[in-house]
Amino acid sequence: MAEAKKTKTVRTIKVDVDKCNGCRACEMICSAYHAAPKYSGNNPERSRVRVIREPLKDVYVPVYAGEYTPAECLGRDKYIIDGKEYDECAFCRASCPSRDLFKEPDSGLPLKCDMCEGEDEPLCVKWCIVDALTYEEREEEAEEDEKPEDIDVGLEALADKYGMDKIMDAVARMSQQKKD
Amino acid sequence: MRYAETGYNLEVDLSRGNIERVETDPRDTELYLGGLGTNAKIIWDRVPPEVEPFSPDNLLIFAAGLLCGTPATGCNRTIVTTISPQTRLMAFSMMGGFFAPELKYAGYDKVIFRGKSPDLVYLYIHNDKVELRDATHLRGKGAIETAALIQQELKEPKAQVAAIGMAGENRVFFASIEQGRSSASRGGIGAVMGDKNLKAIVVRGTKDVSIAKPMEFMELCNEVLEYIKYRNDHPIPGVMPILAGLGSPQEMKVHDEKWHTENFSWGNSRTRRKDFWNEDVAREWTETLDSMRTRLISCYNCPMTCGATISPPGMPTYMMKCFSKLTYTMAAMSDLEFGLGIAQSATEYGVDGFSAPQVMAFALELLENGILTDEDFPGMPEDNEGRFYWLLDHIVRREGIGDVLANGTYWAAKQIGKGAEEYAHNNIKKHEQLPLKLSMLNPIYFLMYATGEKINITQIEGQFPQAPFPKREHREAFVKDWFQVPDEKFKQYFLDWEPRGDNSIPYYPTPPMACDIVDWQERMHYIDDALGMCAGLSSFPLKPPYHLHNYPKFISAGAGIEMDTEKLTQAAKRYRTLVRANNTRRGMSRKDEKPPKDHWKKRFPELEKELLDTYYAFKGWNEDGIPTETTLREFGLDFVADDFLARGILKKDADTPPKDDAPEKDKEV
């Protein structure tokens, strides 16, 4: 039986750690963009991208905030690349109890990168003119085994009634609860 | 609500261990902006000229510039102010890096130290929690090593640390304060920190810095970023590579060793080696730098990559910037591998990369000329490189002859006597300068060198080209998109500047033109130093992204202070005059504004006199270089005018009507 083929857009930030100059402009602009009102302040501690830096070991890893996890993992990995040992968790995106990254400093609530929805490109990319961060979009074929029409119809109806933002919030909340 | 600034200073009394958070007066921000400007006011109010550099009453101020911590690219400088043990004047050395923004995020604009701690301590600031902690276990540790140890013991890898090494602890007059990739080196401020028994300041901040008009401010920031990209893609044609782009001179990125080794002086600023460079040297030195340099790095929120991580074989990794790349190499008449190696030790010890090599070369010159003898250097190795390591070690420990040399060439020469003064030939205001000896006097450079009170190299360079371009067509092309000029007349000055003939140096630019140019360049430096902007994006390079036309907007939108070019210029002149007033009160005058006798081969005593006379008059200073009463009152510095009159530094201006209310008006708290 032939399945319906669909394409989806995958948005990625390519991180070239060799080009990172460690300036943390990405942290600054991320926190400024997400301030309310927009740009009214900045504070790298609120940023959804952090540069894991150990200058004397030449370790510079910009990491993006990913999913929240309520518990830290049991085994952690250490990577040695080109003779440089990276700290455990250096490449992990989780907002996790094991570390102080990706949490609102006041409330402790988890932060997550939203790719600066609505901008042409994520602002960290725009501000990284040394090109350690570059933005890429690509189309991927997605295999759908359910009838997409039904979902679309349903969602559209809901979107008309509540607006897209509310639905996205609800979905995010539900998927979070499911994990908990 | 305060914008851009936090509105709070930390007052730390090291003698009693008392720490207070003090709200500052927003009117001072309007008058003196911040950073250097407000530092100058605090020094005026609280450090009278009777206070010795090593007195507990001397203050040591770490200030984040007004716009540090905002999204303004490259605004990350800490301005450290105190009375220098070497120049005995007000020092305002600066460092980039990450310290100033972190201090803002912790909720403070300045940390002001007074008194003297009974034991070695460090200050730990974590937002509202501020404490003095024991540092006796860190005595003798390197500055960079200290930072790592403190981050470990506090479990705060993200804390920013400014620390002194052994040189600061032992009050070496050219000791620096090191902060990883940056240092505040000039003027011996590290010695004052050591005298106060303060090993380090550690700061960690997780609060917000607020912006008055967010959308306007971001638009300005975006314009700056776009212009930086444009300038990166369009280097200025016809000038040497390190002057063609933005940032600090790109010494880490660019292989410009040929130019510097041929044009700067080697040894104790003595020898020019015009035939030094050859293919073998080129190959060897390129290999040295390329193999030791692991990465080009930046300060906070800046794309310019002016620094580098350097890993000399068999030595710990450190970070370097700018011209310290060659200062040790050239002082020792050695090679780049030696220079990059000894700079590692020098960074840990915490010494200024300009003064330290000069002092060591000076000592060896005295030995060669019999003013010092072998007995002064017991146990010093025979080999050239070994001698430099030996000298550095003895200076930072103040052992033997090192104790004398640790005071810098000016004071050491005085103490040694026997004609040693002739060898301390590269200072102004008692402070060692770049190893430069030139042939023809340049009037702009002369004025900046003579009258500068930052007393360091960037003070003598600026947005006006250092030399005329060979042909008029080159100059026409240059002025075409030169929108940074404060006035169109500067374009004409440059267009008419010829390499030879009537319109060439030393008589062109004429003294009045030179005054205009120097005043512009100086003003840019002073604005940068109040805002915390790196000179490398403003006062230092040609065609920078920050200039007199967008700065007022940055201040209005960022700090919420109504500002235009006129008001900004007035503020900059006000605290520039206040810096001079602090120094005037400490005895500085025309007699000190003399470049070394041999700085240029050809000197023009009458022209030089005319230049100084014209410039002093232009600035509203008397013929001794002291701001007149009229000038002081014009800038609202009545408290300075009254002090000068009371001290007899000034006599009543004949043309100023007496002000009855003056004594009351200047009552400042």
Interface residues (C-beta under 8 A of the other chain):
Chain A: N21 G22 C23 R24 A25 M28 I29 A32 A35 P37 K38 Y39 S40 G41 N42 N43 P44 E45 R46 E54 P55 L56 K57 D58 Y60 P105 W127 C128 I129 V130
Chain B: G69 T70 P71 T73 F98 Y105 I144 A148 P157 G180 R181 T206 K207 D208 V209 S210 I211 P214 M215 F217 M218 L225 I228 K229 N232 T294 R295 L296 I297 S298 C299 Y300 N301 C302 P303 T305 T309 P316 T317 Y318 M319
